[in-house]
Amino acid sequence: MGRVDGKIALVTGAASGLGRATARMLAREGARVVVTDINVDGVGKVAAEIGPAALPLAHDVTQAEDWQRVLAAADDHFGGLNILVNNAGIGPSGTVEETSLELWRLVHAVDLDSVFLGCKYAISLIARSGGGSIVNISSIAGVIAGHNMAAYNSAKAGVRHLSKSVALHCARKGYGIRCNSVHPTFIDTPILDNLTKAIGRDEGLAKLGRQVPLGRVGEPDDVAYAVLYLASDEAKFVTGAELFVDGGISAM
């Protein structure tokens, strides 16, 4: 048996990067997976890689109506939901002076509002399905700030604390739903493109890796394994917690 055998999962931002790795990992460990993204072609390819256990759906995570549609489709197709992975996100850089109000609102809409909407609308379905796990992908940048990541720092810090609030709410209601956040450092995914494009990918990854005590950037599966643990019954007594997948940065 797989570690999430028989469970039904929904992973946002699943067309690439951490979302793709997480969806593939959960499916490999026995889950049926709804994979969603605004990149319809990309999420279709991921579903094809997984096979019949995957349902690809177009999904704008900033829109409440899209969340309601996607959750209804998950219920209709697979008969419920046990695991929600709020992964979709963007990571533009910019100091507080450089960041426009438009960009500030966009980053918070994609990185924070989407997590609020996902939790808000998925809780009832997960509870009706017998309980389960919500895993919100934050960032080490939600714990340790940078001078040039004002909007991203703010949004990811919000995800960290929102996850705790959701965890306490679900515990008080007796829903059988756990909620935790995962905090990666630099992971080799397309979100690093803005940080590496100026000096080239290989040199950029090496430069970022020198900031990590373990001496390298992470791989997508490093995060996917953390999500798998929190999504599984192995973590049945873990809620309101944060799991750092940061190569030791938070220990400095």
Phi, psi and omega in degrees: 000145175279168186287341175232036183302130176083357181270158179246127185237154172232126180238120177271160182060039190270004183286339184200176170058225183296323180296316178297313181298319181292316179299316179295320180296312180298319179295319179298330182264016168107358181275153164267137195231126169270119182250124186233153180186158170285341176275090188294317179297317181296317182288332174294322178293321178296318178298322178295324177295323182282317180104203186299342181282001182242143174237113180272137180220140170291141188201115170266105189289352179272357186248123181302319182297324178293321177299316181296320179295314183294318179293323176295321179294321177298318180294316180295318187279317185249346176088027177146196178200134178242334186227128172241125175246105177276094187249332187305137180188163174230158185221055178290149179265167178155136175286172180298328180283326182282333188283123177284159177298324179298314179293319177305312181293322179296313181299317179291326177296314184282318189270335184239309181301324181296325179291318175303312182295317180300313179296313183305313187269339182273337186305314183296322180291319179295319179298317179294337181270006178101008179096177181163217191219135170250127178240117181256125180276107174264227182191156171298338176289349173275357180240318181244118186277159172234152185294336187245026181226044190304307183291317181295314177305313183297312183295316183288329172295323176297320177299320180302310185281326176301320180301321179293319178297317178297318180300315181292322178298311183294324178294316181296324180281347181071032184283345186073028181243126174261150178221126181221162177242149177244137187235087178281156165267207179299121177239142185287080179224170181301341181293343178277354185304320180296332182273341185249346188296331184291329184239005180097148189298308185297314179294323179296316179295321178296319179296316178296321180298330179291345177274352184257129180308323178284354169086013179203164170281162181277169176254152181308322181292337176301321179280321181300323178294324177295317177297317180303315178301310183293331179282338186272169177288350174299334182256031188294345179246022182244113176208150183070018184255170177230135181247115180275127175240074197229012177061017177100001184301319183290347179274351184281000000 
